Amino acid sequence: MDGLARVPVVGVLRPFARAFLVATVAISVVTIGLAWLVGADPTLLFVVAAAAILGLAWLIGLATERLGALTGPQVGGVLNATFGNIAELIIAFFALQAGLTAVVKASLTGSIIGNLLLVLGASVLCGGIRNGIQRFDPRVAGSNAALLVVAAIGFFVPAIFAASAATEGQGTITEESVLVALLLIVGYVLSLVYSFRNANRTLGGHEPAGEHGGPPWSRATAVGVLLGAAALLAVLSEILVSSIEPFIATFGLSEFFVGVVLIPTIGNLAEHVVAVQLAWKNRMEFSMAVAYGSSLQVALFVGPVLVVLGALAGQPMDLVFHPLEVAAVGAAVGISALIALDGESNWLEGALLMIVYVILAVSFFELR
């Protein structure tokens, strides 16, 4: 480990981060060897690939954070918005190629409700226990809630269209979903433009940029880490996806539960920990920026992009979700908006958010 301290990428990290990075690379290499050379049991491959992806998602977050500090808060915000859910996007794309459409849709639902109920709930709970009532700008939080409502409408309309147009074929439903997806992407781009030009009017925009500088890497090193981690992530995501069906069969789980709970947790756990840490430090507005921002990325960008990519790759995916998924997203958006609009939060609200998440998770576990 002392020799690694002299390596530029590793040496500037704190001891714990250095050990975590080395462990991530080691697990990634072992996973690839088990899959390509040994042909290990798919259940084991799912577990070790998930562990490696978790570490790579953390590493991508560090690189993105560093690039944001080097380029300024506006560009940093765009980078965070672009790469914040890259792990989940790659996993979902390979799942879509494998024909696991139900898992992909469930992972989109799981990301949204996970961020709005579990992550935001844990942040509000921990922050409230330590700091009491925490306050933030209700106008800024309200604008994010409004964007989420727009995204929820994009999820609701295709489902209602499919239910009301019983005589329409799957092709028509897919075409309508692609159109909605393109419009949601336009909304996402517009939200990025607004954030870029009005950094102080977005959640977390009042924070000094220097407080989130990441490791002291050079720009070239940060870009290299980002690209290297993304390449490993693509390989491991394919391994993970190929192991999903055997994993489901081994443990008797449903595709809905794996998609709603497991895959979003694997792809976003590192980001979730950051949100809780920020709330613990009484920086609730920045913590909400993480939770809301990740949900918006999934609803306005990741999901629509997967619909478009699926159509282009010959694996069409529509935006017609299971009624329980639609209800879950609607509940998550509604209750999180109520908490945001008054400009303050307390530990009780956080506990209630987490209780709602557990109720939904149990429902998805029982859904077949």
FIGUZA-659485 format. One record per residue (C-alpha): residue number from 1; residue in one letter; x, y, z negated. Coordinates in nm, 3 decimals. Last residue first. Layout:
FIGUZA-659485
ATOM pos code       X       Y       Z
ATOM NUM    A       X       Y       Z
...
//
This chain:
FIGUZA-659485
ATOM pos code       X       Y       Z
ATOM 368    R  -4.539  -1.119   0.960
ATOM 367    L  -4.585  -0.844   0.701
ATOM 366    E  -4.503  -0.951   0.343
ATOM 365    F  -4.162  -0.781   0.341
ATOM 364    F  -4.315  -0.479   0.517
ATOM 363    S  -4.564  -0.438   0.232
ATOM 362    V  -4.287  -0.474  -0.026
ATOM 361    A  -4.088  -0.201   0.150
ATOM 360    L  -4.395   0.027   0.159
ATOM 359    I  -4.456  -0.003  -0.215
ATOM 358    V  -4.081   0.039  -0.282
ATOM 357    Y  -4.077   0.360  -0.076
ATOM 356    V  -4.381   0.500  -0.260
ATOM 355    I  -4.205   0.433  -0.591
ATOM 354    M  -3.893   0.610  -0.464
ATOM 353    L  -4.090   0.923  -0.381
ATOM 352    L  -4.258   0.911  -0.723
ATOM 351    A  -3.922   0.894  -0.901
ATOM 350    G  -3.794   1.195  -0.705
ATOM 349    E  -4.103   1.397  -0.787
ATOM 348    L  -4.055   1.314  -1.155
ATOM 347    W  -3.690   1.426  -1.143
ATOM 346    N  -3.778   1.782  -1.044
ATOM 345    S  -3.791   1.983  -0.722
ATOM 344    E  -3.824   2.345  -0.614
ATOM 343    G  -3.903   2.552  -0.306
ATOM 342    D  -4.281   2.494  -0.307
ATOM 341    L  -4.289   2.366   0.054
ATOM 340    A  -4.029   2.092   0.017
ATOM 339    I  -4.217   1.860  -0.218
ATOM 338    L  -4.535   1.876  -0.010
ATOM 337    A  -4.332   1.813   0.306
ATOM 336    S  -4.180   1.499   0.152
ATOM 335    I  -4.530   1.369   0.075
ATOM 334    G  -4.661   1.426   0.429
ATOM 333    V  -4.359   1.305   0.623
ATOM 332    A  -4.332   0.985   0.421
ATOM 331    A  -4.707   0.915   0.436
ATOM 330    G  -4.720   0.968   0.813
ATOM 329    V  -4.413   0.750   0.867
ATOM 328    A  -4.563   0.471   0.655
ATOM 327    A  -4.905   0.495   0.822
ATOM 326    V  -4.749   0.466   1.168
ATOM 325    E  -4.540   0.170   1.056
ATOM 324    L  -4.846   0.002   0.900
ATOM 323    P  -5.039   0.054   1.225
ATOM 322    H  -4.762  -0.124   1.421
ATOM 321    F  -4.583   0.113   1.658
ATOM 320    V  -4.656   0.207   2.018
ATOM 319    L  -4.355   0.415   2.118
ATOM 318    D  -4.269   0.193   2.413
ATOM 317    M  -3.961  -0.011   2.484
ATOM 316    P  -3.866  -0.124   2.831
ATOM 315    Q  -3.568  -0.359   2.861
ATOM 314    G  -3.469  -0.303   3.226
ATOM 313    A  -3.163  -0.097   3.138
ATOM 312    L  -3.310   0.237   3.255
ATOM 311    A  -3.637   0.188   3.067
ATOM 310    G  -3.452   0.076   2.755
ATOM 309    L  -3.218   0.374   2.777
ATOM 308    V  -3.516   0.613   2.788
ATOM 307    V  -3.691   0.449   2.490
ATOM 306    L  -3.362   0.427   2.301
ATOM 305    V  -3.303   0.799   2.361
ATOM 304    P  -3.650   0.876   2.222
ATOM 303    G  -3.579   0.683   1.900
ATOM 302    V  -3.231   0.826   1.843
ATOM 301    F  -3.320   1.189   1.926
ATOM 300    L  -3.636   1.339   1.777
ATOM 299    A  -3.731   1.079   1.516
ATOM 298    V  -3.384   0.950   1.433
ATOM 297    Q  -3.210   1.286   1.434
ATOM 296    L  -3.497   1.442   1.240
ATOM 295    S  -3.471   1.178   0.969
ATOM 294    S  -3.094   1.231   0.940
ATOM 293    G  -3.137   1.608   0.914
ATOM 292    Y  -3.409   1.578   0.650
ATOM 291    A  -3.196   1.363   0.419
ATOM 290    V  -2.865   1.543   0.480
ATOM 289    A  -3.016   1.892   0.471
ATOM 288    M  -3.200   1.794   0.153
ATOM 287    S  -2.864   1.732  -0.013
ATOM 286    F  -2.741   2.069   0.111
ATOM 285    E  -3.040   2.240  -0.046
ATOM 284    M  -3.004   2.041  -0.367
ATOM 283    R  -2.652   2.149  -0.444
ATOM 282    N  -2.676   2.084  -0.817
ATOM 281    K  -2.365   1.859  -0.823
ATOM 280    W  -2.592   1.555  -0.872
ATOM 279    A  -2.786   1.671  -0.565
ATOM 278    L  -2.465   1.666  -0.360
ATOM 277    Q  -2.372   1.320  -0.488
ATOM 276    V  -2.716   1.183  -0.396
ATOM 275    A  -2.688   1.315  -0.040
ATOM 274    V  -2.334   1.176  -0.002
ATOM 273    V  -2.448   0.830  -0.112
ATOM 272    H  -2.715   0.831   0.158
ATOM 271    E  -2.459   0.916   0.427
ATOM 270    A  -2.253   0.611   0.327
ATOM 269    L  -2.567   0.396   0.328
ATOM 268    N  -2.675   0.500   0.678
ATOM 267    G  -2.608   0.212   0.917
ATOM 266    I  -2.634  -0.076   0.673
ATOM 265    T  -2.936   0.071   0.493
ATOM 264    P  -3.113   0.139   0.823
ATOM 263    I  -3.051  -0.226   0.928
ATOM 262    L  -3.167  -0.387   0.602
ATOM 261    V  -3.492  -0.210   0.514
ATOM 260    V  -3.720  -0.140   0.812
ATOM 259    G  -3.560  -0.365   1.071
ATOM 258    V  -3.492  -0.663   0.847
ATOM 257    F  -3.835  -0.625   0.683
ATOM 256    F  -4.018  -0.595   1.017
ATOM 255    E  -3.834  -0.889   1.171
ATOM 254    S  -3.967  -1.103   0.885
ATOM 253    L  -3.750  -1.288   0.638
ATOM 252    G  -3.734  -1.664   0.588
ATOM 251    F  -3.375  -1.654   0.462
ATOM 250    T  -3.218  -1.883   0.722
ATOM 249    A  -3.459  -1.791   1.004
ATOM 248    I  -3.398  -1.418   0.965
ATOM 247    F  -3.021  -1.471   0.959
ATOM 246    P  -3.042  -1.693   1.269
ATOM 245    E  -3.240  -1.414   1.444
ATOM 244    I  -3.007  -1.132   1.335
ATOM 243    S  -2.674  -1.296   1.422
ATOM 242    S  -2.647  -1.171   1.783
ATOM 241    V  -2.731  -0.823   1.652
ATOM 240    L  -2.444  -0.826   1.405
ATOM 239    I  -2.191  -0.941   1.664
ATOM 238    E  -2.305  -0.670   1.909
ATOM 237    S  -2.285  -0.414   1.630
ATOM 236    L  -1.932  -0.530   1.548
ATOM 235    V  -1.806  -0.454   1.899
ATOM 234    A  -1.979  -0.114   1.916
ATOM 233    L  -1.859  -0.019   1.568
ATOM 232    L  -1.501  -0.103   1.659
ATOM 231    A  -1.525   0.144   1.949
ATOM 230    A  -1.695   0.408   1.730
ATOM 229    A  -1.423   0.373   1.465
ATOM 228    G  -1.151   0.420   1.724
ATOM 227    L  -1.324   0.721   1.880
ATOM 226    L  -1.380   0.896   1.546
ATOM 225    V  -1.032   0.814   1.415
ATOM 224    G  -0.875   0.947   1.735
ATOM 223    V  -1.085   1.265   1.720
ATOM 222    A  -0.982   1.320   1.357
ATOM 221    T  -0.616   1.260   1.443
ATOM 220    A  -0.627   1.503   1.736
ATOM 219    R  -0.793   1.772   1.520
ATOM 218    S  -0.533   1.729   1.248
ATOM 217    W  -0.635   1.539   0.935
ATOM 216    P  -0.665   1.702   0.593
ATOM 215    P  -0.949   1.468   0.485
ATOM 214    G  -1.301   1.617   0.483
ATOM 213    G  -1.359   1.991   0.495
ATOM 212    H  -1.690   2.009   0.317
ATOM 211    E  -1.632   2.294   0.072
ATOM 210    G  -1.461   2.498   0.341
ATOM 209    A  -1.786   2.558   0.526
ATOM 208    P  -1.932   2.769   0.243
ATOM 207    E  -2.293   2.661   0.185
ATOM 206    H  -2.572   2.898   0.293
ATOM 205    G  -2.647   2.688   0.599
ATOM 204    G  -2.737   2.388   0.385
ATOM 203    L  -3.089   2.378   0.526
ATOM 202    T  -3.110   2.612   0.822
ATOM 201    R  -3.154   2.988   0.827
ATOM 200    N  -2.787   3.069   0.761
ATOM 199    A  -2.683   2.872   1.069
ATOM 198    N  -2.908   3.073   1.298
ATOM 197    R  -2.752   3.044   1.644
ATOM 196    F  -2.637   2.682   1.617
ATOM 195    S  -2.945   2.582   1.418
ATOM 194    Y  -3.172   2.729   1.684
ATOM 193    V  -2.981   2.556   1.962
ATOM 192    L  -2.993   2.229   1.769
ATOM 191    S  -3.370   2.263   1.720
ATOM 190    L  -3.411   2.329   2.093
ATOM 189    V  -3.212   2.015   2.171
ATOM 188    Y  -3.437   1.811   1.940
ATOM 187    G  -3.752   1.952   2.096
ATOM 186    V  -3.622   1.862   2.441
ATOM 185    I  -3.549   1.511   2.311
ATOM 184    L  -3.909   1.492   2.185
ATOM 183    L  -4.033   1.590   2.532
ATOM 182    L  -3.824   1.316   2.694
ATOM 181    A  -3.959   1.060   2.447
ATOM 180    V  -4.319   1.164   2.512
ATOM 179    L  -4.266   1.110   2.886
ATOM 178    V  -4.095   0.775   2.824
ATOM 177    S  -4.384   0.669   2.599
ATOM 176    E  -4.643   0.759   2.864
ATOM 175    E  -4.451   0.554   3.120
ATOM 174    T  -4.433   0.262   2.878
ATOM 173    I  -4.809   0.276   2.813
ATOM 172    T  -4.879   0.288   3.186
ATOM 171    G  -4.657  -0.012   3.249
ATOM 170    Q  -4.818  -0.209   2.967
ATOM 169    G  -5.150  -0.195   3.151
ATOM 168    E  -5.447   0.031   3.077
ATOM 167    T  -5.785  -0.125   3.004
ATOM 166    A  -5.761  -0.076   2.629
ATOM 165    A  -5.695   0.295   2.663
ATOM 164    S  -5.804   0.391   2.309
ATOM 163    A  -5.559   0.170   2.119
ATOM 162    A  -5.266   0.237   2.352
ATOM 161    F  -5.333   0.612   2.347
ATOM 160    I  -5.357   0.611   1.966
ATOM 159    A  -5.020   0.436   1.945
ATOM 158    P  -4.871   0.674   2.204
ATOM 157    V  -5.005   0.975   2.006
ATOM 156    F  -4.883   0.875   1.659
ATOM 155    F  -4.506   0.862   1.709
ATOM 154    G  -4.485   1.194   1.892
ATOM 153    I  -4.717   1.339   1.629
ATOM 152    A  -4.469   1.220   1.365
ATOM 151    A  -4.192   1.407   1.547
ATOM 150    V  -4.396   1.727   1.543
ATOM 149    V  -4.462   1.676   1.170
ATOM 148    L  -4.089   1.627   1.118
ATOM 147    L  -4.018   1.957   1.288
ATOM 146    A  -4.268   2.125   1.053
ATOM 145    A  -4.094   1.973   0.751
ATOM 144    N  -3.766   2.119   0.873
ATOM 143    S  -3.931   2.462   0.901
ATOM 142    G  -4.072   2.421   0.550
ATOM 141    A  -3.730   2.351   0.404
ATOM 140    V  -3.609   2.679   0.550
ATOM 139    R  -3.907   2.870   0.416
ATOM 138    P  -3.888   2.697   0.077
ATOM 137    D  -3.527   2.809   0.015
ATOM 136    F  -3.393   2.583  -0.260
ATOM 135    R  -3.443   2.524  -0.631
ATOM 134    Q  -3.357   2.247  -0.874
ATOM 133    I  -3.554   2.187  -1.195
ATOM 132    G  -3.342   2.002  -1.450
ATOM 131    N  -2.972   1.969  -1.372
ATOM 130    R  -2.874   1.613  -1.467
ATOM 129    I  -3.206   1.430  -1.453
ATOM 128    G  -3.329   1.650  -1.170
ATOM 127    G  -3.025   1.585  -0.952
ATOM 126    C  -3.053   1.211  -1.004
ATOM 125    L  -3.427   1.201  -0.930
ATOM 124    V  -3.418   1.454  -0.644
ATOM 123    S  -3.131   1.267  -0.478
ATOM 122    A  -3.287   0.924  -0.533
ATOM 121    G  -3.617   1.049  -0.386
ATOM 120    L  -3.449   1.217  -0.090
ATOM 119    V  -3.264   0.895  -0.015
ATOM 118    L  -3.555   0.656  -0.081
ATOM 117    L  -3.854   0.857   0.044
ATOM 116    L  -3.755   1.087   0.330
ATOM 115    N  -3.435   0.909   0.432
ATOM 114    G  -3.576   0.559   0.401
ATOM 113    I  -3.908   0.659   0.560
ATOM 112    I  -3.732   0.787   0.871
ATOM 111    S  -3.465   0.521   0.890
ATOM 110    G  -3.711   0.239   0.828
ATOM 109    T  -3.946   0.353   1.103
ATOM 108    L  -3.658   0.363   1.351
ATOM 107    S  -3.535   0.025   1.227
ATOM 106    A  -3.887  -0.119   1.269
ATOM 105    K  -3.892  -0.012   1.632
ATOM 104    V  -3.558  -0.178   1.696
ATOM 103    V  -3.656  -0.496   1.512
ATOM 102    A  -3.980  -0.523   1.710
ATOM 101    T  -3.789  -0.472   2.035
ATOM 100    L  -3.546  -0.756   1.972
ATOM  99    G  -3.493  -0.821   2.346
ATOM  98    A  -3.117  -0.863   2.317
ATOM  97    Q  -3.066  -0.535   2.503
ATOM  96    L  -3.285  -0.365   2.244
ATOM  95    A  -3.080  -0.513   1.962
ATOM  94    F  -2.764  -0.387   2.133
ATOM  93    F  -2.916  -0.038   2.153
ATOM  92    A  -3.040  -0.052   1.793
ATOM  91    I  -2.693  -0.129   1.659
ATOM  90    I  -2.541   0.153   1.865
ATOM  89    L  -2.804   0.406   1.756
ATOM  88    E  -2.775   0.299   1.391
ATOM  87    A  -2.403   0.355   1.386
ATOM  86    I  -2.430   0.686   1.575
ATOM  85    N  -2.674   0.824   1.317
ATOM  84    G  -2.480   1.128   1.197
ATOM  83    F  -2.280   1.151   1.519
ATOM  82    T  -2.481   1.412   1.709
ATOM  81    A  -2.632   1.602   1.416
ATOM  80    N  -2.300   1.607   1.235
ATOM  79    L  -2.128   1.731   1.549
ATOM  78    V  -2.395   2.000   1.602
ATOM  77    G  -2.358   2.116   1.243
ATOM  76    G  -1.982   2.127   1.278
ATOM  75    V  -2.021   2.341   1.589
ATOM  74    Q  -2.216   2.593   1.382
ATOM  73    P  -2.010   2.560   1.064
ATOM  72    G  -1.667   2.609   1.224
ATOM  71    T  -1.444   2.401   1.452
ATOM  70    L  -1.191   2.271   1.202
ATOM  69    A  -1.441   2.208   0.920
ATOM  68    G  -1.678   2.032   1.159
ATOM  67    L  -1.394   1.818   1.290
ATOM  66    R  -1.319   1.711   0.933
ATOM  65    E  -1.681   1.622   0.860
ATOM  64    T  -1.705   1.424   1.183
ATOM  63    A  -1.394   1.228   1.093
ATOM  62    L  -1.517   1.158   0.740
ATOM  61    G  -1.864   1.054   0.861
ATOM  60    I  -1.712   0.823   1.120
ATOM  59    L  -1.516   0.657   0.839
ATOM  58    W  -1.831   0.609   0.629
ATOM  57    A  -2.012   0.451   0.925
ATOM  56    L  -1.705   0.230   0.975
ATOM  55    G  -1.725   0.109   0.616
ATOM  54    L  -2.092   0.016   0.647
ATOM  53    I  -2.023  -0.148   0.982
ATOM  52    A  -1.761  -0.371   0.819
ATOM  51    A  -2.000  -0.483   0.545
ATOM  50    A  -2.276  -0.551   0.800
ATOM  49    A  -2.035  -0.754   1.015
ATOM  48    V  -1.938  -0.958   0.707
ATOM  47    V  -2.302  -1.037   0.620
ATOM  46    F  -2.426  -1.104   0.973
ATOM  45    L  -2.123  -1.321   1.052
ATOM  44    L  -2.190  -1.534   0.744
ATOM  43    T  -2.548  -1.588   0.860
ATOM  42    P  -2.429  -1.665   1.212
ATOM  41    D  -2.199  -1.948   1.090
ATOM  40    A  -1.852  -1.904   1.234
ATOM  39    G  -1.753  -1.938   1.599
ATOM  38    V  -1.384  -1.957   1.506
ATOM  37    L  -1.217  -1.747   1.774
ATOM  36    W  -1.469  -1.486   1.889
ATOM  35    A  -1.702  -1.450   1.593
ATOM  34    L  -1.468  -1.528   1.304
ATOM  33    G  -1.188  -1.328   1.465
ATOM  32    I  -1.416  -1.028   1.520
ATOM  31    T  -1.529  -1.046   1.159
ATOM  30    V  -1.172  -1.076   1.029
ATOM  29    V  -1.067  -0.770   1.230
ATOM  28    S  -1.359  -0.566   1.097
ATOM  27    I  -1.300  -0.686   0.740
ATOM  26    A  -0.936  -0.574   0.761
ATOM  25    V  -1.025  -0.235   0.912
ATOM  24    T  -1.282  -0.172   0.639
ATOM  23    A  -1.049  -0.291   0.362
ATOM  22    V  -0.777  -0.053   0.482
ATOM  21    L  -1.027   0.235   0.489
ATOM  20    F  -1.160   0.150   0.141
ATOM  19    A  -0.808   0.128  -0.003
ATOM  18    R  -0.719   0.471   0.137
ATOM  17    A  -1.049   0.618   0.015
ATOM  16    F  -0.974   0.488  -0.337
ATOM  15    P  -0.614   0.614  -0.329
ATOM  14    R  -0.704   0.960  -0.195
ATOM  13    L  -0.642   1.009   0.175
ATOM  12    V  -0.348   1.193   0.328
ATOM  11    G  -0.146   0.873   0.371
ATOM  10    V  -0.406   0.686   0.574
ATOM   9    V  -0.419   0.871   0.906
ATOM   8    P  -0.058   0.994   0.889
ATOM   7    V   0.094   0.655   0.782
ATOM   6    R   0.335   0.720   0.493
ATOM   5    A   0.083   0.605   0.231
ATOM   4    L   0.059   0.277   0.421
ATOM   3    G   0.407   0.184   0.297
ATOM   2    D   0.297   0.233  -0.063
ATOM   1    M   0.000   0.000   0.000
//
